């Protein structure tokens, strides 16, 4: 029995949610559960047939979704960040990208007997790795910092850079098919690229100016940016066919690098929208996958996968890492890890639809090969990267770092004390003044919400063993506790008390008992407000060495009015303590020490 269109749309939505939840639960790249759900709904059971469900709306749906995805990716490309990167990353997204493109294109042409144009398009689409598949893999593998930084930044930057490169290759192929001569081809290509660049710059400048001058009320900004981006996309396509994707990519890059334009809320909104679109879109695209065509390509397709894994990537790393300080072990792991992601799937599907609409023969095979490369690289590397990293001995040592949620005065004072003891410390805060003050004090800080998708890509958690939720905002502490308890375990995450829960009625009584159980930092009476007042009054956080000669009782007798916070053992393991607890000796005790005025006020 055929299901009604509204019910099918509901099934797509629920399947998207289930796939993302499974990815979170199993700590896998989301692309794998999404692919499984799409295949089950599509070629396996034929419950979902996107071409019948959406009809003529399928192409514009995919087109607009890809435009939003590319725009969101471009918003993260800041030129200042590229200038601060090492030469290896710059080489990977330039020379390395071209080598990958050429090797995969030649492999498709020779092994699958694709035309030169279709081979080039497969090569261009599959140069993109992407942070959505790299970040979850890095959490599992925990490679050395140099490897982690190279892979993370490659994934972040290759998204918009690879997208622009792929768009230019695609424009060349489409226009070459339509043009009668090479002079006409290059004239049309120049017009398309020119319209895309100019429209993107103008649209980015107008939107940036509107945000800077506050021409829009706060509640309309996210909607306005989305509407104007889609408007620029449509207008650009009207002026020059297929120039819209280039326009929105350039628009995003222009906005990201425009001075005095705060994109924090917009990026957060676009992340949520992209997650929604990517989830639904990938299930729809996977449901269109022709399994018979995939299996029918046989061993030549396996040969292409082997070339991608064992030829293209090693050559890319060899050229990009020349003259660098990376060891041969580092280079081998970099040669192994380069999974393709959702952007490649979405872009290839859009291009295949466009080529098919223009009557290009064999266009549907583009999606088949790209999906095969995505499946092959993600599955193979997800299963094997951890044992290979162990074999190469390029994993980080047992993590001992601390992530502090909040960069207020209490969090900064604690971070300074922990940093002096040799612990890696990161702070996060969505308040600009707190973030700026932390950076001015020489502390590593991240501006934004630690549980956001942006933080997933930019916040390095490989060395984090404990999370301390010390924000003045109780709700943010709760969100951090829920998020990081799943990643690190409940025993590694704790929060400061924002009030005396035992004596508080009303709002706190209705809050999650799960969160209250993790408000375990320090003694019961020392809430965030209490600690903040002590710090403001001049109290300081100091470290004292305790051993058999000078133990816990000796310390308390000598230091009246101190507030014990943490003990740090010989292995640099940090443990929260209270006044009614005694730490295991020997250890370093980290405590809040009141000055004379503070002690007098307390009395």
C-alpha positions as CSV (number, residue, x, y, z in Angstrom):
1,X,0.0,0.0,0.0
2,X,1.4,3.4,-1.0
3,X,1.8,5.8,1.8
4,X,0.5,9.4,1.6
5,X,3.0,12.2,1.0
6,X,2.5,13.8,4.4
7,X,3.1,10.5,6.1
8,X,6.3,10.0,4.0
9,X,7.6,13.4,5.1
10,X,6.9,12.5,8.7
11,X,8.9,9.2,8.2
12,X,11.8,11.2,6.7
13,X,11.8,13.5,9.7
14,X,11.6,10.8,12.3
15,X,14.3,8.7,10.5
16,X,16.6,11.8,10.4
17,X,16.1,12.2,14.2
18,X,16.7,8.5,14.8
19,X,19.8,8.4,12.7
20,X,21.3,11.5,14.4
21,X,20.4,10.0,17.9
22,X,22.1,6.7,17.0
23,X,25.2,8.6,15.8
24,X,25.3,10.4,19.1
25,X,24.6,7.3,21.2
26,X,27.2,5.2,19.4
27,X,29.7,8.0,18.8
28,X,29.8,7.5,15.1
29,X,29.9,9.9,12.2
30,X,26.2,10.7,11.5
31,X,26.7,9.8,7.8
32,X,26.6,6.1,8.6
33,X,23.2,5.8,10.3
34,X,21.7,8.3,7.8
35,X,23.0,6.1,4.9
36,X,21.5,3.0,6.5
37,X,18.1,4.6,7.1
38,X,18.1,6.0,3.5
39,X,18.9,2.6,2.0
40,X,16.4,0.8,4.1
41,X,13.6,3.2,3.2
42,X,14.6,3.4,-0.5
43,X,16.2,0.5,-2.4
44,X,15.7,-2.1,0.3
45,X,11.9,-1.6,0.9
46,X,10.8,1.0,-1.7
47,X,8.8,2.8,1.0
48,X,10.4,6.1,0.0
49,X,10.8,6.9,-3.7
50,X,12.0,10.6,-3.8
51,X,11.4,11.1,-7.5
52,X,7.8,10.1,-7.2
53,X,7.3,11.9,-3.9
54,X,8.8,15.3,-4.9
55,X,8.5,15.1,-8.7
56,X,9.6,18.4,-10.3
57,X,10.3,19.8,-6.8
58,X,13.2,17.4,-6.2
59,X,15.8,19.4,-8.1
60,X,15.0,22.8,-6.4
61,X,14.8,21.1,-3.0
62,X,18.3,19.7,-3.4
63,X,19.6,22.8,-5.0
64,X,18.4,25.2,-2.2
65,X,19.6,22.7,0.5
66,X,23.1,22.5,-1.0
67,X,23.2,26.3,-1.2
68,X,22.4,26.6,2.5
69,X,25.0,23.9,3.4
70,X,27.7,25.6,1.3
71,X,26.9,29.0,2.7
72,X,27.1,27.7,6.3
73,X,30.5,26.1,5.6
74,X,31.8,29.3,4.0
75,X,30.9,31.3,7.1
76,X,33.7,29.4,9.0
77,X,36.5,30.3,6.6
78,X,38.4,33.2,8.1
79,X,41.6,34.3,6.3
80,X,43.2,35.3,9.6
81,X,43.0,31.7,10.7
82,X,44.5,30.4,7.5
83,X,47.5,32.7,7.9
84,X,48.1,31.3,11.3
85,X,48.2,27.7,10.1
86,X,51.3,25.6,9.3
87,X,52.5,25.0,5.8
88,X,51.2,21.4,5.7
89,X,47.5,22.5,6.0
90,X,48.0,25.2,3.3
91,X,49.6,22.6,1.0
92,X,46.8,20.1,1.7
93,X,44.1,22.5,0.6
94,X,46.0,23.7,-2.5
95,X,48.6,21.4,-4.0
96,X,47.3,18.3,-2.2
97,X,43.8,19.0,-3.4
98,X,44.9,19.2,-7.0
99,X,46.9,16.0,-6.7
100,X,43.9,14.2,-5.2
101,X,41.7,15.6,-8.0
102,X,44.0,14.4,-10.7
103,X,44.6,10.9,-9.3
104,X,41.0,10.1,-8.7
105,X,40.0,11.6,-12.1
106,X,42.5,9.4,-13.9
107,X,41.4,6.3,-11.9
108,X,37.8,6.8,-12.9
109,X,38.7,7.3,-16.5
110,X,40.9,4.3,-16.8
111,X,39.1,1.8,-14.5
112,X,35.5,2.7,-14.9
113,X,35.8,4.1,-18.5
114,X,34.0,7.3,-17.6
115,X,34.3,10.2,-19.9
116,X,37.0,12.8,-19.1
117,X,34.3,15.3,-18.0
118,X,32.5,12.9,-15.7
119,X,35.8,11.6,-14.3
120,X,36.9,15.1,-13.5
121,X,33.7,15.8,-11.7
122,X,34.1,12.7,-9.5
123,X,37.6,13.8,-8.7
124,X,36.6,17.3,-7.9
125,X,33.6,16.3,-5.6
126,X,35.7,13.8,-3.6
127,X,38.5,16.2,-2.7
128,X,36.3,17.4,0.2
129,X,36.7,15.6,3.6
130,X,34.8,17.8,6.0
131,X,34.7,18.3,9.8
132,X,31.4,16.3,10.3
133,X,33.3,13.1,9.7
134,X,36.7,14.1,11.0
135,X,35.7,15.4,14.4
136,X,34.0,12.1,15.7
137,X,36.9,10.1,14.3
138,X,39.5,12.2,16.1
139,X,37.7,11.8,19.4
140,X,38.0,8.0,19.1
141,X,41.6,7.8,17.7
142,X,43.1,10.6,19.9
143,X,46.2,11.2,17.7
144,X,49.1,13.4,18.6
145,X,48.4,17.1,18.6
146,X,50.2,17.8,15.3
147,X,48.2,15.1,13.5
148,X,44.9,16.2,15.1
149,X,45.5,19.9,14.2
150,X,46.4,19.0,10.6
151,X,43.3,16.8,10.0
152,X,40.9,19.1,11.8
153,X,41.9,22.3,10.0
154,X,42.1,20.5,6.6
155,X,38.5,19.3,7.1
156,X,37.3,22.8,8.1
157,X,39.1,24.7,5.2
158,X,38.6,22.1,2.5
159,X,34.9,22.5,2.8
160,X,34.5,26.0,1.2
161,X,37.8,25.9,-0.8
162,X,36.9,22.5,-2.3
163,X,33.4,23.6,-3.0
164,X,34.6,26.6,-5.0
165,X,37.0,24.4,-6.9
166,X,34.3,21.8,-7.6
167,X,31.9,24.5,-8.8
168,X,34.4,25.8,-11.3
169,X,35.0,22.2,-12.6
170,X,31.3,21.7,-12.9
171,X,30.7,25.0,-14.7
172,X,33.4,24.1,-17.2
173,X,31.8,20.7,-17.9
174,X,28.3,22.1,-18.3
175,X,29.4,25.0,-20.4
176,X,31.7,22.8,-22.5
177,X,28.7,20.7,-23.4
178,X,26.7,23.8,-24.4
179,X,29.3,25.9,-26.1
180,X,30.0,25.6,-29.8
181,X,33.7,26.7,-29.6
182,X,36.4,27.1,-27.0
183,X,36.2,30.9,-27.3
184,X,32.5,30.8,-26.5
185,X,33.2,28.3,-23.7
186,X,35.7,30.5,-21.9
187,X,33.6,33.6,-22.5
188,X,30.5,31.9,-20.9
189,X,32.6,30.4,-18.1
190,X,34.1,33.9,-17.4
191,X,30.6,35.4,-17.3
192,X,29.3,32.7,-14.9
193,X,32.3,33.0,-12.6
194,X,32.2,36.8,-12.8
195,X,28.5,37.0,-11.9
196,X,29.0,34.5,-9.1
197,X,32.0,36.4,-7.6
198,X,30.5,39.9,-8.0
199,X,27.0,38.9,-6.8
200,X,28.5,37.1,-3.8
201,X,30.7,40.1,-2.8
202,X,27.8,42.6,-3.2
203,X,25.3,40.4,-1.3
204,X,27.9,39.7,1.4
205,X,28.7,43.4,1.7
206,X,25.0,44.5,1.9
207,X,24.1,41.8,4.5
208,X,27.2,42.7,6.5
209,X,26.4,46.4,6.4
210,X,22.8,45.7,7.6
211,X,24.2,43.6,10.5
212,X,26.8,46.2,11.4
213,X,24.4,49.2,11.2
214,X,21.7,47.2,13.1
215,X,19.1,47.9,10.4
216,X,17.3,44.8,11.4
217,X,15.8,43.9,14.8
218,X,17.5,41.0,16.6
219,X,14.7,38.6,16.2
220,X,14.7,39.1,12.4
221,X,18.4,38.8,11.7
222,X,18.7,35.1,11.2
223,X,15.6,35.0,9.0
224,X,16.8,38.0,7.0
225,X,20.3,36.6,6.4
226,X,18.7,33.3,5.2
227,X,16.2,35.1,2.9
228,X,18.8,37.4,1.4
229,X,21.2,34.5,0.8
230,X,18.5,32.6,-1.0
231,X,17.6,35.8,-2.9
232,X,21.2,36.2,-4.0
233,X,21.2,32.6,-5.1
234,X,18.1,32.9,-7.2
235,X,19.1,36.3,-8.7
236,X,22.6,35.0,-9.6
237,X,21.1,32.0,-11.3
238,X,18.8,34.3,-13.3
239,X,21.7,36.4,-14.5
240,X,24.0,33.4,-15.3
241,X,22.9,29.8,-15.2
242,X,24.5,27.7,-12.4
243,X,26.3,30.6,-10.8
244,X,24.2,30.7,-7.7
245,X,26.2,28.1,-5.7
246,X,29.4,30.2,-6.3
247,X,27.5,33.3,-5.2
248,X,26.4,31.9,-1.8
249,X,29.9,30.5,-1.2
250,X,31.6,33.8,-1.9
251,X,28.9,35.6,0.1
252,X,29.6,33.4,3.2
253,X,33.4,33.9,2.9
254,X,32.9,37.7,2.5
255,X,30.7,37.9,5.6
256,X,33.1,35.7,7.6
257,X,36.0,38.2,7.0
258,X,34.1,41.4,7.3
259,X,35.1,43.6,10.2
260,X,32.8,44.5,13.1
261,X,30.1,42.0,12.1
262,X,29.0,39.6,14.8
263,X,28.0,36.3,13.2
264,X,27.7,34.2,16.4
265,X,23.9,33.9,16.5
266,X,23.7,33.5,12.7
267,X,26.3,30.7,12.6
268,X,24.5,28.9,15.4
269,X,21.2,29.3,13.5
270,X,22.8,28.1,10.3
271,X,24.3,25.1,12.1
272,X,20.9,24.0,13.3
273,X,19.3,24.5,9.9
274,X,22.2,22.7,8.1
275,X,21.9,19.8,10.6
276,X,18.2,19.6,9.8
277,X,18.7,19.8,6.0
278,X,21.7,17.5,5.9
279,X,19.8,14.8,7.8
280,X,16.7,14.9,5.7
281,X,18.6,15.5,2.5
282,X,21.0,12.6,3.0
283,X,18.2,10.1,3.7
284,X,16.4,11.3,0.5
285,X,19.6,11.0,-1.6
286,X,20.5,7.6,-0.1
287,X,16.9,6.4,-0.9
288,X,17.7,7.2,-4.6
289,X,20.8,5.1,-4.6
290,X,20.7,2.3,-7.2
291,X,22.2,-0.7,-5.4
292,X,22.2,-2.8,-8.6
293,X,24.3,-0.1,-10.4
294,X,26.6,0.0,-7.4
295,X,27.2,-3.8,-7.4
296,X,27.2,-3.9,-11.2
297,X,30.4,-1.8,-11.4
298,X,32.2,-4.7,-9.7
299,X,35.9,-4.9,-9.3
300,X,36.7,-1.7,-11.2
301,X,34.9,0.3,-8.5
302,X,36.9,-1.6,-5.9
303,X,40.0,-0.6,-7.8
304,X,38.9,3.1,-7.6
305,X,38.5,2.8,-3.9
306,X,41.9,1.3,-3.5
307,X,43.4,4.2,-5.6
308,X,41.6,6.7,-3.4
309,X,43.0,5.1,-0.2
310,X,46.4,3.9,-1.2
311,X,47.5,6.2,-4.0
312,X,45.7,9.5,-4.0
313,X,46.0,10.2,-0.3
314,X,49.6,9.1,0.2
315,X,50.7,11.2,-2.8
316,X,48.7,14.2,-1.4
317,X,50.5,13.8,2.0
318,X,53.9,13.3,0.4
319,X,53.6,16.5,-1.5
320,X,52.0,18.5,1.3
321,X,54.4,17.4,4.1
322,X,57.6,17.9,2.2
323,X,60.0,19.9,4.4
324,X,57.8,19.7,7.5
325,X,58.7,18.4,10.9
326,X,56.2,15.6,10.7
327,X,57.7,12.2,11.5
328,X,57.2,9.2,9.2
329,X,54.7,7.8,11.7
330,X,52.7,11.0,11.6
331,X,52.7,11.0,7.8
332,X,51.5,7.4,7.7
333,X,48.5,8.1,9.8
334,X,47.7,11.2,7.8
335,X,47.9,9.0,4.7
336,X,45.3,6.7,6.1
337,X,42.7,9.2,7.4
338,X,40.6,11.2,4.9
339,X,37.0,10.1,5.0
340,X,34.6,11.8,2.6
341,X,31.4,13.3,4.0
342,X,27.9,14.6,3.5
343,X,28.9,17.6,1.5
344,X,30.3,15.4,-1.2
345,X,27.1,13.4,-1.3
346,X,24.9,16.4,-1.5
347,X,26.9,18.3,-4.1
348,X,27.3,15.2,-6.4
349,X,23.6,14.5,-6.3
350,X,22.8,18.1,-7.3
351,X,25.3,18.0,-10.1
352,X,24.0,14.6,-11.3
353,X,20.4,16.0,-11.4
354,X,21.6,19.0,-13.3
355,X,23.6,16.9,-15.8
356,X,20.6,14.5,-16.3
357,X,18.3,17.5,-16.9
358,X,20.7,18.7,-19.6
359,X,20.8,15.3,-21.2
360,X,24.3,14.3,-20.2
361,X,24.8,10.6,-20.7
362,X,25.7,8.5,-17.7
363,X,25.1,11.3,-15.2
364,X,23.5,9.0,-12.6
365,X,26.8,7.1,-12.3
366,X,28.3,10.1,-10.7
367,X,26.2,9.6,-7.5
368,X,26.9,5.8,-7.5
369,X,30.7,6.3,-7.5
370,X,30.7,9.2,-5.0
371,X,28.5,7.2,-2.5
372,X,30.8,4.2,-2.9
373,X,33.8,6.3,-2.1
374,X,32.0,7.8,0.9
375,X,30.9,4.4,2.2
376,X,34.3,2.9,1.6
377,X,36.4,5.6,3.3
378,X,34.1,6.2,6.3
379,X,33.6,2.5,7.1
380,X,37.2,1.4,6.5
381,X,38.8,4.3,8.3
382,X,36.3,4.2,11.2
383,X,37.1,0.6,11.9
384,X,40.9,0.7,11.4
385,X,42.2,4.1,12.3
386,X,42.4,3.4,16.1
387,X,44.5,0.2,15.8
388,X,46.7,1.8,13.2
389,X,47.3,4.8,15.5
390,X,48.2,2.4,18.3
391,X,50.5,0.4,16.1
392,X,52.3,3.6,14.9
393,X,52.5,4.8,18.5
394,X,51.1,8.3,17.5
395,X,48.3,8.5,20.1
396,X,48.3,11.1,22.8
397,X,49.2,10.0,26.3
398,X,46.4,9.6,28.8
399,X,44.5,12.9,28.7
400,X,44.9,15.2,31.7
401,X,43.4,18.4,30.4
402,X,40.6,20.4,31.9
403,X,37.7,22.1,30.1
404,X,36.0,24.9,32.2
405,X,32.6,26.0,31.2
406,X,32.7,29.8,31.9
407,X,35.4,32.4,31.8
408,X,34.2,34.5,34.7
409,X,36.5,35.6,37.5
410,X,36.2,32.3,39.5
411,X,36.8,30.2,36.4
412,X,39.8,32.3,35.3
413,X,41.4,32.2,38.8
414,X,41.0,28.4,38.9
415,X,42.4,28.1,35.3
416,X,45.5,30.1,36.3
417,X,46.1,27.9,39.3
418,X,45.7,24.6,37.3
419,X,47.8,25.9,34.5
420,X,50.7,26.6,36.9
421,X,50.5,22.9,37.9
422,X,51.1,21.8,34.3
423,X,47.6,20.9,33.3
424,X,46.3,21.9,29.9
425,X,43.3,24.2,30.5
426,X,40.6,25.5,28.1
427,X,37.8,27.9,29.0
428,X,34.6,28.5,27.0
429,X,32.2,31.4,27.4
430,X,29.5,33.0,25.2
431,X,30.1,36.3,26.9
432,X,32.5,38.5,24.9
433,X,34.0,40.3,27.9
434,X,34.7,37.2,29.8
435,X,36.3,35.6,26.8
436,X,38.4,38.7,26.0
437,X,39.6,38.9,29.6
438,X,40.6,35.3,29.6
439,X,42.6,35.8,26.4
440,X,44.3,38.9,27.9
441,X,45.3,36.8,30.9
442,X,47.1,34.4,28.6
443,X,44.5,31.6,28.9
444,X,43.3,29.4,26.1
445,X,39.6,30.3,25.5
446,X,36.8,29.5,23.1
447,X,34.1,32.0,22.4
448,X,30.7,30.3,22.1
449,X,28.7,27.4,23.5
450,X,30.9,24.3,24.2
451,X,28.1,22.0,23.1
452,X,27.5,23.6,19.6
453,X,28.4,22.1,16.3
454,X,30.9,24.9,15.8
455,X,32.7,23.9,19.0
456,X,32.6,20.3,17.8
457,X,34.9,21.4,14.9
458,X,37.0,24.0,16.6
459,X,37.3,23.0,20.2
460,X,40.0,20.4,20.7
461,X,38.9,17.9,23.3
462,X,41.5,15.2,22.7
463,X,43.5,16.2,25.8
464,X,40.4,16.8,28.0
465,X,39.9,14.4,30.9
466,X,37.5,16.5,33.1
467,X,34.9,19.1,32.5
468,X,34.1,21.7,35.2
469,X,30.8,23.6,34.6
470,X,31.4,26.9,36.4
471,X,29.3,29.3,34.5
472,X,27.2,31.8,36.4
473,X,24.3,30.6,34.2
474,X,22.8,27.4,35.8
475,X,21.0,26.5,32.5
476,X,24.3,26.5,30.6
477,X,26.0,24.4,33.3
478,X,23.2,21.9,32.9
479,X,23.6,21.7,29.1
480,X,27.3,21.2,29.4
481,X,26.8,18.4,32.0
482,X,24.4,16.6,29.7
483,X,26.6,17.0,26.6
484,X,29.9,16.0,28.1
485,X,28.7,13.3,30.4
486,X,27.9,11.3,27.2
487,X,31.3,12.0,25.7
488,X,33.6,11.6,28.8
489,X,31.4,9.7,31.3
490,X,29.4,11.1,34.3
491,X,32.4,10.7,36.7
492,X,34.4,13.1,34.6
493,X,31.9,16.0,34.5
494,X,30.8,18.1,37.5
495,X,29.2,21.5,38.1
496,X,29.4,24.2,40.7
497,X,26.3,24.8,42.8
498,X,24.4,27.9,41.9
499,X,22.4,28.0,45.1
500,X,21.7,26.0,48.2
501,X,19.5,23.4,46.7
502,X,18.5,21.9,50.1
503,X,17.0,25.2,51.2
504,X,15.6,26.4,47.9
505,X,12.1,25.8,46.7
506,X,10.3,26.4,43.5
507,X,12.3,26.6,40.3
508,X,15.3,24.4,41.4
509,X,13.0,21.7,42.9
510,X,11.6,21.2,39.4
511,X,15.0,20.9,37.7
512,X,16.4,17.6,36.6
513,X,17.6,15.4,39.5
514,X,20.2,14.1,37.1
515,X,21.8,17.5,36.9
516,X,21.6,18.1,40.6
517,X,23.5,14.9,41.3
518,X,26.4,16.3,39.3
519,X,26.5,19.6,41.1
520,X,29.3,18.2,43.2
521,X,32.1,20.7,43.0
522,X,33.4,21.7,46.5
523,X,31.5,21.7,49.7
524,X,27.7,22.2,49.8
525,X,27.8,25.8,51.2
526,X,30.3,27.0,48.6
527,X,28.0,28.1,45.7
528,X,29.1,30.0,42.6
529,X,27.9,33.3,44.2
530,X,29.8,32.6,47.4
531,X,33.0,31.9,45.5
532,X,32.6,34.9,43.2
533,X,32.2,37.2,46.2
534,X,35.3,35.8,47.8
535,X,37.4,36.3,44.6
536,X,36.1,39.8,44.2
537,X,37.1,40.6,47.8
538,X,40.7,39.5,47.1
539,X,40.8,35.8,47.8
540,X,43.3,33.8,45.7
541,X,43.7,30.2,44.6
542,X,46.9,28.6,45.8
543,X,48.6,25.2,45.5
544,X,50.2,23.5,48.5
545,X,52.2,20.2,48.5
546,X,50.9,17.6,51.0
547,X,52.8,14.5,52.1
548,X,53.5,12.4,55.1
549,X,55.5,15.1,56.9
550,X,52.8,17.8,56.2
551,X,49.5,16.2,55.9
552,X,45.8,17.1,55.6
553,X,45.3,17.9,59.4
554,X,48.5,19.9,59.5
555,X,47.3,22.0,56.6
556,X,43.8,22.7,58.1
557,X,45.4,23.6,61.4
558,X,47.8,26.0,59.8
559,X,45.3,27.6,57.3
560,X,42.1,28.7,58.9
561,X,39.3,29.6,56.6
562,X,40.7,28.0,53.5
563,X,38.3,26.3,51.0
564,X,39.7,23.1,49.6
565,X,38.9,22.8,45.9
566,X,40.9,20.0,44.2
567,X,43.7,17.5,44.9
568,X,46.2,16.7,42.2
569,X,48.0,13.4,42.6
570,X,51.4,12.3,41.2
571,X,49.8,11.2,37.9
572,X,48.3,14.7,37.4
573,X,44.8,13.3,38.1
574,X,42.5,16.1,39.3
575,X,39.9,15.3,41.9
576,X,37.3,17.7,43.5
577,X,37.3,17.6,47.3
578,X,35.5,19.4,50.1
579,X,36.3,20.3,53.7
580,X,34.9,17.0,55.0
581,X,37.1,15.0,52.7
582,X,40.7,14.1,53.0
583,X,42.8,13.6,49.9
584,X,45.1,10.7,49.3
585,X,48.8,11.6,50.0
586,X,51.1,12.6,48.5
587,X,49.3,15.2,46.4
588,X,49.1,18.9,45.6
589,X,46.1,20.6,47.3
590,X,44.5,23.5,45.3
591,X,42.5,25.7,47.6
592,X,40.8,29.1,47.8
593,X,42.7,31.2,50.4
594,X,40.9,34.2,51.9
595,X,42.8,37.4,52.7
596,X,42.5,39.0,56.1
597,X,39.7,41.4,55.1
598,X,37.7,38.5,53.7
599,X,38.2,36.4,56.8
600,X,37.1,39.3,58.9
601,X,34.0,39.8,56.8
602,X,33.2,36.0,57.1
603,X,33.5,36.2,60.9
